Amino acid sequence: MKLDFTNRRVVVTGAAQGIGRAIVQSFAAEGAQVWALDLDAEGLRVAAETGANATRVLDLSDRSAVTDAMSEMAQTLGGIDILVNCAGGVRGQVAKPIEDVSEKDWLVLFEANVHGAFWCSQSVAPHMKRAGFGRIINISSGAGLRPSLTGIQGYTAAKHALVGLTKQLSFELGPFGITVNSVAPGFVLSNPATQRQWESYGPEGQARLVESIHTQRLGRPKDIADTVMFLASDVAEWVSGQIISVDGGRS
Ligand SMILES: NC(=O)c1ccc[n+]([C@@H]2O[C@H](COP(=O)([O-])OP(=O)(O)OC[C@H]3O[C@@H](n4cnc5c(N)ncnc54)[C@H](O)[C@@H]3O)[C@@H](O)[C@H]2O)c1
């Protein structure tokens, strides 16, 4: 099956590194016009070299900045067909007892993993409705379905919220030809934070983790990007409201 994205207009958030960057590369390789958004200017520079047609440095928790960026893109390209909400992660945090979690620790995780996805979806929905076509794909996590390996309360709660948002938006936007799905990655060595997490397990913990994965290997950013491509394609027209675990069979 050949998935064709020629002339499709795609926005990818969290595009500066790891999984988001792999998603940008995959769409660009199949002929899409890709806009890459992130907080990280240097990472976006690399994303531009490896496929993004345009980049925007912005904080996705800033609703008006998101609205402006989306309307600029829609005007420039004549619409937006596909939105991949990939921004998120643990924002440099590590597990701590609940008593030690500050308000800022908690909020920053919701801003990164949920608020941005909501503002972006809200901005693209009118364009997709007018076109009678749209694909929204939220990158959640195994932490959106069960307790997280990271042990970070706010991360697990935010990813569960993103799973709920996926289901509700599928219900609301399905009648307009817009599908909304989520990919829930397992452990992917995608950036310095996941590398540190992996190293913290030590040789025995690492062996236990790999043994718990049916395919006996960790995930790669491209594993996640490939599933996103399927969900974004025309052939996935009747797949909506789903949370697809891409984790080598661990869950
Ligand atoms: N790597 C894994 O093992 C794994 C597993 C499950 C889920 N995920 C999810 O996959 C996605 C990508 O993960 P990753 O490991 O490639 O990178 P990551 O989690 O480190 O970062 C994602 C990107 O989001 C950006 N970002 C965060 N907050 C932002 C904000 N407010 N505004 C704009 N950009 C913001 C960051 O700058 C970063 O480039 C994340 O949502 C993450 O939670 C990753």
The ligand as an SDF file (V2000), in Angstrom:
LIG
                    3D

 44 48  0  0  0  0  0  0  0  0999 V2000
   10.2860    9.0290   23.8640 N   0  0  0  0  0  0  0  0  0  0  0  0
    9.4440    8.2190   24.4380 C   0  0  0  0  0  0  0  0  0  0  0  0
    9.8040    7.1590   24.9630 O   0  0  0  0  0  0  0  0  0  0  0  0
    7.9800    8.5730   24.4820 C   0  0  0  0  0  0  0  0  0  0  0  0
    7.0990    7.6150   24.9820 C   0  0  0  0  0  0  0  0  0  0  0  0
    5.7530    7.9170   25.0370 C   0  0  0  0  0  0  0  0  0  0  0  0
    5.2950    9.1580   24.5780 C   0  0  0  0  0  0  0  0  0  0  0  0
    6.1660   10.0730   24.1090 N   0  0  0  0  0  0  0  0  0  0  0  0
    5.6280   11.3540   23.6440 C   0  0  0  0  0  0  0  0  0  0  0  0
    6.0240   11.5540   22.3110 O   0  0  0  0  0  0  0  0  0  0  0  0
    6.1700   12.9710   22.0730 C   0  0  0  0  0  0  0  0  0  0  0  0
    7.5410   13.2340   21.4890 C   0  0  0  0  0  0  0  0  0  0  0  0
    8.4940   12.7780   22.4120 O   0  0  0  0  0  0  0  0  0  0  0  0
   10.0680   12.8630   22.1960 P   0  0  0  0  0  0  0  0  0  0  0  0
   10.6150   11.8580   23.1330 O   0  0  0  0  0  0  0  0  0  0  0  0
   10.4020   12.7980   20.7620 O   0  0  0  0  0  0  0  0  0  0  0  0
   10.4690   14.3530   22.6230 O   0  0  0  0  0  0  0  0  0  0  0  0
   10.1970   15.2150   23.9620 P   0  0  0  0  0  0  0  0  0  0  0  0
    9.1920   14.5570   24.7940 O   0  0  0  0  0  0  0  0  0  0  0  0
   11.4520   15.5460   24.6230 O   0  0  0  0  0  0  0  0  0  0  0  0
    9.6950   16.6050   23.4310 O   0  0  0  0  0  0  0  0  0  0  0  0
    8.7330   16.9120   22.5990 C   0  0  0  0  0  0  0  0  0  0  0  0
    8.9660   18.3160   22.0280 C   0  0  0  0  0  0  0  0  0  0  0  0
    7.9030   19.1460   22.5210 O   0  0  0  0  0  0  0  0  0  0  0  0
    8.4050   20.4590   22.6500 C   0  0  0  0  0  0  0  0  0  0  0  0
    7.5680   21.2070   23.5910 N   0  0  0  0  0  0  0  0  0  0  0  0
    7.2970   20.9130   24.8800 C   0  0  0  0  0  0  0  0  0  0  0  0
    6.5160   21.8480   25.4220 N   0  0  0  0  0  0  0  0  0  0  0  0
    6.2700   22.7660   24.4610 C   0  0  0  0  0  0  0  0  0  0  0  0
    5.5230   23.9800   24.4150 C   0  0  0  0  0  0  0  0  0  0  0  0
    4.8580   24.4400   25.4850 N   0  0  0  0  0  0  0  0  0  0  0  0
    5.5090   24.6610   23.2520 N   0  0  0  0  0  0  0  0  0  0  0  0
    6.1790   24.2130   22.1580 C   0  0  0  0  0  0  0  0  0  0  0  0
    6.8980   23.0670   22.1470 N   0  0  0  0  0  0  0  0  0  0  0  0
    6.9440   22.3590   23.2810 C   0  0  0  0  0  0  0  0  0  0  0  0
    9.8190   20.2760   23.1850 C   0  0  0  0  0  0  0  0  0  0  0  0
   10.6190   21.4270   22.9500 O   0  0  0  0  0  0  0  0  0  0  0  0
   10.2830   19.0390   22.4100 C   0  0  0  0  0  0  0  0  0  0  0  0
   10.9850   19.3820   21.2230 O   0  0  0  0  0  0  0  0  0  0  0  0
    5.9100   13.6610   23.4080 C   0  0  0  0  0  0  0  0  0  0  0  0
    4.5850   14.1210   23.4490 O   0  0  0  0  0  0  0  0  0  0  0  0
    6.1360   12.5560   24.4250 C   0  0  0  0  0  0  0  0  0  0  0  0
    5.4160   12.7850   25.6050 O   0  0  0  0  0  0  0  0  0  0  0  0
    7.4960    9.8090   24.0480 C   0  0  0  0  0  0  0  0  0  0  0  0
  1  2  1  0
  2  3  2  0
  2  4  1  0
  4  5  1  0
  4 44  2  0
  5  6  2  0
  6  7  1  0
  7  8  2  0
  8  9  1  0
  8 44  1  0
  9 10  1  0
  9 42  1  0
 10 11  1  0
 11 12  1  0
 11 40  1  0
 12 13  1  0
 13 14  1  0
 14 15  2  0
 14 16  1  0
 14 17  1  0
 17 18  1  0
 18 19  2  0
 18 20  1  0
 18 21  1  0
 21 22  1  0
 22 23  1  0
 23 24  1  0
 23 38  1  0
 24 25  1  0
 25 26  1  0
 25 36  1  0
 26 27  1  0
 26 35  1  0
 27 28  2  0
 28 29  1  0
 29 30  1  0
 29 35  2  0
 30 31  1  0
 30 32  2  0
 32 33  1  0
 33 34  2  0
 34 35  1  0
 36 37  1  0
 36 38  1  0
 38 39  1  0
 40 41  1  0
 40 42  1  0
 42 43  1  0
M  CHG  2   8   1  16  -1
M  END
$$$$
